[in-house]
Amino acid sequence: MTGLRLTLPEDYDGARLDKTLAELLRRSRASVQGMIGQVLLNGAPAKKSAVLREGDELACTFAELSSIVAKPEDIPLDVRYEDADLLVVNKPQGMVVHPAPGHAEHTLVNALLYHCAGQLSGINGVLRPGIVHRIDKDTGGLLIVAKNDFAHAALAGQIAAHSFTREYRAVVHGAMKSPEGVVDAPIGRSERDRKKMAVTLKNSKPARTHYVLQTQYDKFADLRLRLETGRTHQIRVHMAHIGHPVAGDPLYGPQPPVKGLNGQCLYARLIGFVHPRSGEYIEIEAELPAWYTNFLKKEGSQ
């Protein structure tokens, strides 16, 4: 079957096929339901009521999706590490990771295709070449990219085994009651809003986030956080769950979001992994970006 092939991330775990396709195509469920015969789920025709699981393979021949082609674009990349198997890039806040309906161009993947001359792993399909893990559009920071399937599989295995090191910095609302702690609460898709994740026992997966207070300000706290698991929106959901939503978060924070930020004040500062080929542990750390430090200076001066 020609067209787009998707390996479903955990975002859609537990969702119905027709709802998922409606989101991907940005169409109504009614219009999508008449097109279900053009979709294969794990190689077989799928019913509209099929419940999806992370890792399921969707093959689509929709004109809307087949028209999306990830093309190389000469977009500057902030590369912090690179060799024949992988690279670590510092994604700017506001950049989408991979092409999708509504974001067919100017994504990190477009930049990677140009930078790597197309030499990227194909495990995640034609629209997500090399992408081992993701961070949200408005979350900046370090992201690892695989140049071949060997590196991709090995790195994905480390993530699944929770041996992949990922540390973030975040500014959150309120005064922390404890200088450090662990949020241990399962995360699944919200039943009220499919665009959001939530702490829930239904169709959820275990999630653990460790945090350490760096500096307490009047209205905000600067935290260092380490992910033990890597669920969608994990830090944002966990911080909101304990009453300290990330500053500037338009989805989980107070409305309207705090001024002076273009999205959540969340930055993937450190990444550590065992190199798939050499077996060497590599750790990359980036400096905090100006938009983050400027917000802290503003709060510190009040």
Disulfide bonds with the S-S distance in Angstrom:
none
